Amino acid sequence: ITLTARYTSVLGGDGTAASPFTIDTAEELELMSEYIEAGASEFVSANYIQTANIVSALGEKNNHASISEFAGIYDGNGMSLSISDTLFDTLSGTVKNLKLCGEIEVVSSDAELSGIPAGVLANTADGALISGLTVSGNIKSERAVTGGIVGELKSCRIEYVNSSVNVKGLIAGGIAGKSGGSVINCVSTGEVAASGTNAGGIAGILAANGLIQNCGFGGAVTSG
C-alpha cells in the first residue's frame, strides 16, 4: 500500500495481507477512523489486526457510526472491543474473530437518523463477510430497522456468529433487522423487541433472496 502524501501511518505494519496494520490501543483505532474519515482511501481497503483488548472512546462520525465505510479486512484476533456507537456505517469488507460489545442508543427524536438502519457492527453490510464474532450488549433505535449485528444485510454472508445482543427497533432482528444475504451457523440469544409488527430471532424481515441456515435462537421476541 502506498499512502497519499497527506497521510503518514504511525500504525505498525503496512496494511498488506502479509503485514497488516496493528491496532493495539483505543488511540490507534481512533487513528484508523481519522485516516478513513479524512479521505485516505488506502486505509478503507487495508488489512488490520487487533492485538489487544480495547475499550473504545470513538465518537459518532456519520449516521451514528464511528467509521463511515470499510472495505478491507479487520481481524479481531480473538480480542475484545467495547463501543458506544455503531462501528461501521457501511461495511463491504471482512470482519472476523472479534469479541464485540456495544451499548448503543439512537435518539428517536433525531429525524435525520430515523430511517437509517442500525446495528452494533454495521448499519448496512453489502458484499461483506462477517465471520467468527461473539457480540453482546444492547442496541435501541425505535424508528429504524435494527439488528444485533447489522441493521440491513444485503448481498453478503454472516457465519459462525454468536449474539446475545438485546435489540429494540421499529423492525428488529437478533442478527439482522432486514436480511437479503446469507446467515449461516449463527446463534442469537438476546431479547428482540419491535415497536412495529416485524421481529425475528435471526432477522426481522427476510427478503426474497435471503437465506437462514443452521441457525438457532434462544431468546424472546415481541412485537407491536
N, C-alpha and C positions, 0 to 999 in steps of 0.2 A: 504494500500500500504506500503510495506517495502522498503525503499530506500537502494541502494547499499552503501557499506561502504565509497566509494569515494565521495558521494554527500549528503549534508545535506540541505534540503529545508529551506529557510527563508521566503517562501510564507505562507500566512495564510491558514489554512485548512490542510487536509492530502491527498487530491486528490481522495477521495472516493465520491460516489454519495451523501452520507449524509453530507459530509464536503469537498466540492471541494476546490482546491487551488484558492485563491483570487488573481486577477490581478487588482491592484489599481493604478499603475503608469507605465510609459514607462519603467522605470528601472526594474520593476517586469516582464514585458513582455520580456525584454532582458534576464532576468534570466531564464525564461521558455525556450527561444530559446537556451541559452547556455547549459542548462542541457540536452536538446534533442540532440544538436549537439555534445556534449561530450560523448554521448553514454549511458546515464542513461535511460534505456528503460522504467522504471516505469513512466517517465514523458510523454512518447509518447502516452500512452493509459490512462492517468489520466483524471479526471474531473476538469474543470476550470470554474470560473465565473468572469466576468469583472464587477467591482464595481464603475468605474468612467470613464469619457470620457478621451481618451488618444490620444495624438499626438506622434506617434512612430518615433524614430530615428534608428530603426533597419536597419542594412545594409544588403546587399546581402551576403548570405552564400552559396547557392547552386542553380545553374540554375536560376539566377536572382530572387531567393526566399529567404525570411528571415529565414524560418524554413523548414528543409528538408522533414520532414514527421510528420503526426499527425493522430493518430487512436483513440483518446479519445473523450471527449465531451467538446466543448467550448461554453458556454452560455454567449452571449454578454449582457444579462440582460437589453436590451434596450439602452445600452450605445453606444457611437461612438468611432471609431478607425480610425485614419488617417495614411496612409502608403505611402512609396515611392518605395517599391519593393513588388512583389507578396508575400502574407503572407505565403502560404504553397507550397512547390514543389509538393508533393503528399499528398492527403487527402483521408483517408479511414474511418474517424470518423464522428462525428456530429458537425456542426456549426449552431447555432440558435440565433435568437433575437439580431442581431448585426446590427448597422449602420456603414457601411464601406465606406471609401473614399480613393481612390487610384489615384496617379499621377505617372504612370509607363511608362517608355520607355526602350525597349530592343534595344541596339545598333545594327543596322542591319549589321554592318561590322564585328561583332563578329561571326565568322564561327562556333565556338564551341556551340553557342546558337541558331544557325539558324534553327534547326529542332525541337526545344523544344517548346511544346505548352505554351501559355501564358494566364493567367487570373488574375484578381485583387485578388480574394480569393485564387485560387489554379491553378497551371499549369495543373495538372491532378487530377481527382477525380475518385476513383474506390471503390465501396462499401460504399460510403459516403451518409449521409443525410444532406442537406443544406436547412434550413427552417427559414422563418420569417426574412429575411435580406432585408435591404434597402441599395443599393450600388450606389455610384456616383463617378464621376471623369473621367479620361482618361487613356486608355492603348493603346500603339502603339508597334507593333512587326511585321514589314513588311515582315519578312522572315519566319513566323511561323503561325500555327493555333492559332487564338486569340479569346478570348471570354470576355464579360464584367464581368462574374463571374468566369467561369472555361474555360481553354483552351480546354482540351479534357475531356469530360464527358463519363465515361464508365458505368459499371453496378451500377448505383446509382440514387438518386432522388433529384431533386431540386423542392421545393414547396414554395408558398407564398413569392416569392421574387420580389421586385420592383427595377429595374435597370434603371438608367439614364446615365450609362457609355457610353462615346463615344469610339468606338472601331475601330482601324486600324490594318489590318493584311494581310498576304497573303491570308488566308481564315479567314473570320470574322463573328461572330455572337453576337447578343446583350446579350444573356445569355451564350451560349457555342459556341466555334469555331466549334467543332465537337461533336455531341451527339449520344451516343449509350445507354443513360439512359432515365429516365423519367423527363420531365419538365412540372409541373402541377401548374395551378393557379398562373402564373407569368406574369409580365408586364415589357416590355422594351421600353424606350422612347428616347434612345440616338441615335446618328448618327453612322451608321455602314458602313465602307468602306473597301473593299477588293481590293488589288492590282491584285489578280487573278480573277477567274470567280465565286468563291463560296462565297456568302454573304447572310445573312438572319437576319431578325429582332430578331428571337429567336435563331436559330442555323445556322451556315454557311453550315454545312453538317449534314444531319440527316441519321444516319446509319440504316440498315435494322431493327434492334431491338430497335431503338429509338422511343420515344413517346413524342408528344407535345399535351397537353390537357388543354383546358380552359385558354389559354394564349392570351395576346394582345400585339400589337406593335404600337407605336405612333411616331416613329422617321422617319429617312430617310435611305435608303440603296442604295449604289452604288458599282459597281464592274468593274474590268478591267481597 
